[in-house]
Amino acid sequence: MSNIAIKVENLSKAYQLGDIGTGTISRDLERWYARIRGKEDPFLRIGETNDRNTKGNSDIVWSLKDLNFEIEQGNAVGIIGRNGAGKSTLLKILSKVTAPTSGKISGYGRIASLLEVGTGFHPELSGRENIFLNGAILGMRKHEIKRKFDEIVAFAGIERYIDTPVKRYSSGMYVRLAFAVAAHLESEILIVDEVLAVGDAEFQKKCLGKMNEVSKGEGRTVLFVSHNMHAITELCTKGIVLDQGKMIVSGDIYKAVDYYQKNQTQYLSSSWIRTAVLNSPSFTKIEIQLEGKQPHLVLNVKFEVNSLSNSAPAFIALGIKNSLGGLILQAYPSLDQFIQFNGKANAYSCQISLDHLIPDLYSLYALLGVSESEVYDWVDNQLGFEIFEPPTPERTIPYHPQHGSIIASSRLT
Amino acid sequence: MVNHEINKSLKNWEILPSSKLFELKLKEVWAYRDLLGLLVRRDFVSFYKQTILGPLWFFIQPLFTTIIFTFIFGNLAGISTDGLPKPLFYMAGITAWNYFADCLTKTSTVFKDNAAIFGKVYFPRLIMPLSIVASNLVRFGVQMILFILMILYYYVNGAQFSISWAIILFPFIIVLMALLGLGAGMIISAMTTKYRDLAFLVGFGVQLLMYATTVIYPLSSAIEKYPKYSWVIEFNPMTPIIETFRYGFLGEGSFSWTSLGYATSVTAVLLIIGIIVFNKVEKTFIDTV
């Protein structure tokens, strides 16, 4: 295996559902008895796939089942899947945090895994002390950290606070420092789990840039799990789609992202990209982000349009649907700026005020068109967001979309 | 730019469901030696951060315990101290016992206490119990200073005691206490990941065990008063350790090679079992903890 970095063979991992602890002694004895008679483990045989929507009869679920794949050296691979598809389990096994139930992984090269940012940070210790401690936990030697120390501090941008206990850091500084330590690990294989979900946009960009440098510049192998399709396509060249512990698609990243986006109906993400190239005027990328505080939330929609030909200027309409699928409001940004098509990609952003919206799962659709009858493009059931806070903080009535999605501002006198 | 130092031999790796029964991974532990040092430093520094007395706290606990023991067991109950000055007698027992007890209790919750770290990053798990033993050694060292100061004080005041040849066994006794605490602690830690009941037992079990060890009374008077039941105390591997400790520093105590040999074999057995169980649990505990 000259250029294979990771080879996964028949990998399976079973988890026990429910209460661990009651009845485990008798179960352990039963297992042990089966083993000394040379029989199969009686509790593994009855395992089921990990589908949370159906109630199974067995206490054992397979988080991963007979997984087989190979990753070549220098590839950046994105692992995509819904929550519970087995992504994190796979990363945990690869990071040696937990052992597989059966199967085997072999590979070449030192693994640095970043399942969490800032593991082992001690709040009482200073930034300097934590850099050393965290670096050592991740597997660095002291002299190695010393050599990289200035670089780490510069990347995190916390020179002034280096001798302050990290408990006094802002959460942003904390995350920056933690990522900086991990990003400077020297390893052949880098495993990253959704750590970019934290930190501000600028820092996320910096992290992505660093990871890009690692994979493309230094030729290291990167495994990256994220729900951010945009980040995944920026960084990765290959993609693996997992569903219920099995591999569904493996190959080109755009193929994987495309498959995933087409097949996810219940789990909506905050970003969407078009995987095909269209000749007509169309959206190429949409990202949404919820900003502000209840009752004055604002949905920030950033999108890019693209056209290879010159077309008539267009308008957009954005609609928001609640979890029952009902359209609750539409936004028509003013027309003093038409969307122009000049053969280049154009980026726009639009703020929609979502005053007094109840806690629920919402989905967004976007329409690009010239008139009611001439629609250029239409993106639906791809993007979603969730509101957790109620609009009237002192009232904790069970909000339900059947009773309306908008709570009118009202006052008792 | 790849660092070839740490995992030179681990370049080609395999991840398999279960490991060999007895696998120390000492090479890996050695590669992570800096982490061990930094963890000890963390424990020490974070112990006294934002306290006024700082490391002095290490003194206060054994000092007050000694005072209380002197009043209650020495004066009120009138338990013999083999003719030694009472505070000196108790201090010797408490210092040694504390080291063992701290090693045992802290090691026995190592999986539970470190679940957050263990769940996110891999390093040889043995590092954690080793760092506990080493951190406690620092604490023990500080408390030994107090003990030695007390010895000097009583020596200047002409108290009846003498340092014996057995003091050369002191390093060996430290290692023995550390390994005994480590071995027993690892067995308990491995079992508590599944059955939490043991965690409750350790809390008061260690306290009770102290009374079955010769911390507050000499072995000689226990044998004298309860010839029928003193075997419980003699079976306790910590008894010969503390007796040797006292014999070395104060010249009084029941020292015998046989009982010290017995303590050593118990330690060895517990340590081997501890490592086996620890290694077995280490791989999957994160799913059950």
Interface residues (C-beta under 8 A of the other chain):
Chain A: Y15 Q16 I20 G21 T24 I25 K92 I93 L94 S95 K96 V97 T98 A99 P100 T101 S102 G103 K104 I105 S106 G107 Y108 G109 R110 I111 S113 L115 E116 T119 G120 H122 E124 L125 E129 F132 L133 A136 I137 L138 G139 M140 R141 K142 E144 P165 E186 S187 E188 E218
Chain B: M1 V2 N3 E5 I6 N7 L10 K11 N12 W13 E14 I15 L16 P17 S18 S19 Y32 D34 L35 G37 L38 L39 R41 R42 V45 S46 K49 Q50 A116 I117 F118 G119 K120 V121 Y122 F123 K194 Y195 R196 K283 T284 I286 D287 T288
